[in-house]
Amino acid sequence: MKNILVTGGLGYIGSHTVVALQQAGFNVTIIDDLSNSQLEVWEKITSITGIQPKYYNIDLKDLHAVNIFFQSNVIDGVIHFAAYKAVGESVEKPLMYYRNNLMGLLNLLEVMDENKVDHFIFSSSCTVYGQADKMPINESTPLKKPESPYGNTKKMGEEIIEDFVKATNKKAIALRYFNPVGAHDSALIGEVPNGIPNNLIPYVTQTAMQIRERLGVFGNDYETRDGTAVRDYIDVNDLAEAHVKAIQRLLAGKNKSNLEFFNLGSGTGSTVLEIVDAFEKANNIKIPYEIKPRRAGDIVEAYADYSLAQNELGWQPKTSLQNSMQTAWAFQQSLTDNL
Ligand code: WQD
């Protein structure tokens, strides 16, 4: 049985990936410092799969602690989610983002190298493409300097890994997620935003819950079919599956270069108003909304060409937008502490 370390394994995408890894027969160990996650997620994972993963509360900025972890655990591959991810906050506190996201990555790579751990999966983001000139976005689409320090930590992270694998002959895959949505079918794990949600779906589910009075739609004067911005919403369970396939690829030595990049999206662009409509129809609930000014830093549209992931990883999205809207709502309703 292969041993996989999942950093940030109690977070939104991390927890779904831990479940998928366990269900695929991997032995999973989680590191998470609970900076944007809850310890209860550990129990929830265990009740979904019937297997308790090992869990350590370690801050990846603590090189000594990371070192001790690797010296006392046999690890075959690492899936690295642990990072800060709030775009707006990163603009206000850039150094906190660079320090946390980059130092965590550097410490992890350094210690992996010392302990001869060869396989690494990195959580990257479609934000590395900025506003692309052509849709859909494939992996040859030119990268742009991201709008936010958060986005920049993802781009810099990819560059650090690129230089690292060249020097060490390690194998890595960077997965560039579009907009993750939905929750596990069990409604036990899902996205738990910190404070007032920045992302669209948590704001929609909290509005449906009447925690928020109405959704603000940021701009309806974009050059799109209804004037609102277009994104590619990809189900979190589908994302989790892609991580299983990516680590299996590396462990089987099927990678074609030391660092590969894959876009993970649904392949379909949806406008903000289409998402509101999809949520309303899927759950039979009205979402009150008002049009607000455009949000600074937002792009007009982004959606993925995922054919490389399909051809190379044998991955494709399976979950409908309707289903994602239903699981997102079921999870929101299951939360007792909503604020
Ligand atoms: C989606 C659309 C908003 C909230 C960000 C990061 C990206 C990735 C995912 C995560 C946009 C509109 C939103 C609201 C709205 N990283 N919106 N009202 O901005 O595409 O991507 O999250 O870790 O790197 O940049 O996602 O969900 O914030 O917004 O109208 O209250 O919904 O303007 O068009 P985004 P989002």
Boltz pocket constraint, residues with backbone or C-beta under 6 A from the ligand:
constraints:
  - pocket:
      binder: B
      contacts: [[A, 85], [A, 86], [A, 87], [A, 125], [A, 126], [A, 127], [A, 151], [A, 177], [A, 178], [A, 179], [A, 180], [A, 197], [A, 198], [A, 199], [A, 200], [A, 201], [A, 203], [A, 215], [A, 216], [A, 217], [A, 218], [A, 219], [A, 229], [A, 230], [A, 231], [A, 272], [A, 295], [A, 298], [A, 299]]
      max_distance: 6.0
